[in-house]
Amino acid sequence: MKDLFQKIIYCLGTLDITLSLLPIEILRTDCLRQAQTDIVACKDLGNFYNYRSSAQLEILDMKNLFLSLLLVTVTSTAFAQNPYEKYKRNWKGKQLPDISLVTLDNQQLDNKSLRGKVVLLNFWFTSCPGCKVEYPGLQTLKERFQNQEEVVFISIANDDAAYLENFLKKNPLNFNHIASGKPIADKSFKVLGYPTNIIVDQNGIVQHVKIGGSPQSADDIEYEMKMLLKNN
């Protein structure tokens, strides 16, 4: 990547040198020729002409093209190398790994019990800044789907059971809660950051991954889940 940047910068520098070496007489001749048919600003100021010849303009077009290609290359490369985007791409379309979870109220959740349902897996912990930002919206999200048994919301927190239960008393969230979930996050899902929301379809296939929290997180998740319900 560094070599590519150096080559492009070299080409741009070469174009600038080419512009500066164009003979002034060529500019003048070209200017006078085009002035006969075009509206051209051509004013003699000693050896300076407020005009760029067609040759110069072509070179400038080439320079602009190089700059555009550089911008596209940098943007595409940065996007491709972003570990979070790579994580999303790697998970989309994959089968949900084997899981066997026990909630705070001793319910058993596994791949078999989740089959045929749209599932949200929310990986978080109570002191996570991004988790706090999206947290209020998640309760509203759950309420929007409260009468739909084909949707399951699972909260997998890093906090231990006692701490999580105390937190939930003060900050209700009507999900299926899993405590001490860091081993699951690390080993089964290799979570890179918090919060991470993974949406799984009715066939146990990961369809959407969202990393990071925002006030709009719940709306984004709701849209993806409704699309899966609609297309089933």
Phi, psi and omega in degrees: 000318180298318179298322180296315179301316181298321180294317181294316179298320178298316180297317179297319178296320178298319179296320178298319178296318179300317178302315185290336183271353179299125182300139181297330181293326176297318179299316182295312181300313180297322180296312181296323180295313183286337181297338180292331184241339185242160171277104187232133175277105185227096185237126181283117176233068184072239179265011182249135177235128180281061185202144174245128182292166178299328177295318178297316182298322178296319179293321177297322177298320178297319180296316179297324178296316178300317180296320179295317179296322179297317180297315179297318181296314181298314182297313182295319181293316180298319180295316183293327184270353178296119184298328180290319177293322177296319178300315180298314181297320182294326183275328183299126180091357180272154176289140175302127179296161179296125179228149175218103188246146175239122184281172178300332178260024172065030171272144180263129177234128177213181184302321182294316182289338182268351181298137179086004181237153170273126189240133170253123174254114182252108179266126186198180167207157194294332182264006181287122182302313180295326178295320179296324181295316184274347188305310181301323181292332181292323177294319176298320178300314180299320180295329179291336181249017190298335182258013182248104182288344181277007177239132181235131179249122182237123176259121179245100185261148176284339184290153179286168189300314183297314181294319181295317179299319179295319178297317183291334176296324180270336183226079186299139173213113189276059176252173166276114188260132176246125179264162179051049187268007183300319177302324178292314180299317184283313188274312185278324185243350178049048182299134182266331184204166183235144354283155171237127178246123180242126180253128183244137182276184186293342180261010179078023181254132177291125183246339183206139177228130177233125180246130182099150183248147176207165177299340181267359184305314183297322179294318178297316181294317180301316180300312182296321181290320178295324177297320179293320178294322182291322185275354182286000000 
